[in-house]
């Protein structure tokens, strides 16, 4: 029989810590993957507003344990996409027109605050290299918007704005705006999918905004963002026409 010395004991302790750490990483990854999958289901319209979700049903559907499912659902609740239904699990949040107007107002206030930095958009060093990817996202998003291809548009719209706001170098602003955009899409998707033809009805000024930001032209960028705000509110009003505010 061998006796473990101090070195062996230290090595064993390190191995135990690694196993525990690796387990945490796996659980976190699964939790994030589940949250991402459910978020995509909501934005694709496959999970509809007011639809109820339970931990057991989701766990069985994805073949996982209840713990990461519960964590993922709580994350989506914190992001405003789900509502905790007492004694019944969770429910897909139904956003009203008033909710949407408040989200657009918050988004506008942050955007105006960025533009008030000065006549130029002072971007962090090295930002020009990022415009190759941003422009590619912008081109596909514009094409999808003009064609009314909602499934393609949503993904590229979110990626476009994430990369664009990342140029500010402030992750708190980026996270806040990303959450608002996801909520805005959650409001719009179930209503847009009721429309027979979306061609020509969706905002498509992605490339123009990219050009303005790349030129660091705050005036042009401000006009484009103002146009986006007006368009979003007008379209939202059309989409809820005749719809009760609180069904």
Secondary structure, DSSP 8 states (H G I E B T S, - for coil): -----HHHHHHHHHHHHHHHHHHHHHHHHHHHHHHHHHHHHHHTTSS-TT-EE-HHHHHHHHT--HHHHHHHHHHHHHTTSEEEETTTEEEE----HHHHHHHHHHHHHHHHHHHTT-SS----TTGGGGHHHHHHHHHHHHHHHHHT-HHHHHHHHHHHHHHHHHTT--HHHHHHHHHHHHHHHHHHHHHHTT-S--TTTS---HHHHHHHHHTT-HHHHHHHHHHHHHHHHHHHHHHTTT--TT-
